């Protein structure tokens, strides 16, 4: 599924301009070291964290997008860093568990 399709089907709010990439899975973590060690390329990273270190970790593993749950949104400098790295940023008001459940319904695991 492409990011644009996911945005429409899941009710995500785009935080930055993005390149429409194909999503190949999902990874959930709030720990930078865990993301670097275990996340795979082209996944959606679901997290509550909004700091620059998260963007650096996501860039290392080439995630397709980051989804911030519970209505969290990163500061403008973080958005700028993600945009430079080509990482799509989205926000959702629902919590992590509910959003992950929605992804399963949409066939993304």
N, C-alpha and C positions, 0 to 999 in steps of 0.2 A: 504494500500500500504506500502511496506517495504521501508526503507530509501535508500537502494541500488537501487531500482527501481526508486524512486523519483530522485535520483542523476542523473541517466542516462536519464530519460525522460525530466528533467527540465534544464539540462546543469549546474547543481551546481558543484562547485569546493570544494572538501573535504579539510578541514583544518587540521583534525586530524584523527587518526584511530578510528573506531567506531564499536559498536555492532549493527547488523542489526535489528532494532526494527520496529514494526508495527506502522504506523502513524495513529492517530485517529482524527486529526483535525488540526486547525491552530489558532494561536493567534498572534496579531500584537500589539506591544507596545515598547516604548523607556523608560518607567518609571518603575523602580524597584518595587515600592510600588503597582503599577497596576498589574504587573506580579504576585506578591505574592498573591494578593487578588483575581485575576480573571482567571488566566491561569489554565488549567487543565493538568493532567498527559497525557503523550504520544502525546502531540501536537508538532507541529513545531512552534517555536517562531521566528517571523520575526522582526528584529530590525536594527537600525543603531549603537547602542551602543556596545562598545567592552571592557568594563571594568570588573574587577573582581566581583563587586557587582552584575552584571547581571548574572554571572555564579552561584553565591550563591542563587539568587532568582530563577533561573531556576532549580537548584538542589532541592530546597524546594518543588516545585510543580511537580518534576519529568518529565520535558519535554523530548521528544524523541530527539530533535535536535534544534539548533539555526542556523538561516540563517541570515548572515550579508549582507545587500543590498548595492548598489552603490559601489561595489568593496572593501568595508571595510574588514579588517582582524585584528584580535586581536593580541596583543603582545604574545611572547612565554610563559610568565608566566601565562597568561590567558588561553592559549591553554593547558598548563600543568594541571591547575586547572580543566578545563572542562574534560580532559581525565581521571583524577582521579575520577571525579564524574560520569563518564560514559555518558557524554553528547556529542553527535556528533555535530561538527561545520562545517558549509558550508559557502561559499561566492558566491555571484552572482554580476555581473556588473550592472544588471538592478535595477531600483528603486523599492521601496516597493510595490507600486501600480501594476506595471507590473508583479512582481513576484507573488503577491497575485492573480492576474488575471490568471496566468499560473496554479496555484494550483487549481483554480476553474475549468479550462479546464480539468485538470487531475482527477477531482472528489473529491478533498480534500477541505472540508469547515470547 
